[in-house]
């Protein structure tokens, strides 16, 4: 996996259809996230529709499969079906399954979640240590105790924990959790992540991605990264 994937990584997740994917790309988003097979939230689109969109996206833009699956064989087959070269794992996948996935698909870029609130810093840092040689990057996100959701909560977490995880991580760390155009520059300044991710923070009241908000998010993130 090329390290360049995680240089000023900007992702927007929750793509609903091809029109929304086109809007995100036109606004400067390079990484489009497709949450599928979810334990809490409803999917935004069918797996077949997601596969069609992901296969239509070409570098320098990429479709990212976001899943809570924890079985290596199932993840490998699912990413093959989607045509995704990047996968973001939010489930409690064990180290042995991560190692198996790496053997099954050595070319697959693997991003592993570190859910702040579900575990404390010590446990998350230990997870980094155990899995750092098996993944390409980590993503910190927010746990919502009210719903049980890990991600797409629209809520921030204690950025001081993410900052510590950035400092201790053997791999790049992406920051997610309640990021919006209004706070992403400050979040980057505080945490110093390799990248950022937004989902609900760039949507309008109907749940669709809003072009003005997306453009501002990209501009503010780039400013935070010094670009």
C-alpha positions, 0 to 999 in steps of 0.5 A, a space after each residue: 500500500 502506497 503511503 501516499 494514500 494517507 497524505 492529507 486523506 479526506 474522506 466523506 462517508 455515506 454515499 447514497 447514489 451515483 449523483 452524490 458520488 459525482 458531487 463529492 468528487 467534483 467538490 474535491 473529495 478523493 475517498 468516498 466511504 460506503 458503509 455496508 452490512 451494519 449492525 446499527 444504522 441502515 445502509 444508504 444503498 444496496 450492495 449492488 449499487 455500491 459495487 457499480 459506483 465503486 467500480 466507476 471511480 478511478 484514481 486519484 479517487 477511491 471507493 472505501 468499503 466500510 464494514 463491521 464484518 469480522 471474518 477474514 474470508 467474508 471480508 475478502 469476498 465482500 471487497 472482491 464483489 464491491 471492487 474495493 481496494 480499500 476497506 475500513 473495519 469497524 467491527 471487533 475483528 480479532 488479530 488472527 482474522 486480520 492476519 488471515 485477511 492480510 494473507 488472503 488479500 495482501 494488496 488490500 489497503 486495511 484501515 482499522 477503527 479505534 473507537 473512543 468511548 467504547 475503550 479507553 486510551 490504554 486498550 486502544 493503544 494496545 490494539 494499535 500495538 497488536 495490529 500495527 503490522 497488519 493494517 495500513 492505517 487506523 481511524 479514530 471514531 466516536 462511540 454512542 452509548 445511547 444507540 450502540 453505534 460506532 461511527 456515523 454518530 454525528 458526535 465528537 469525542 475527546 480529541 486529546 485521546 486521538 492526539 495520544 493515539 496519533 503520537 503512539 501509532 505505528 501507522 497513520 491515524 485518520 480522525 473521524 467523529 462529528 467533524 464538520 466544516 466548522 470544526 475540522 480545521 481546529 480538529 486537525 490542529 489539535 490532533 495532527 492526524 494523517 487524514 479526516 473523515 466526515 459523514 453526517 457533518 456535511 449533510 443537509 436536513 434531508 440526509 443528502 450531502 450538501 455541495 456547499 458544506 462539502 466544499 467548505 469541509 474540503 477547504 477547511 481540511 486542506 487549510 488545516 493540513 497546510 495545503 
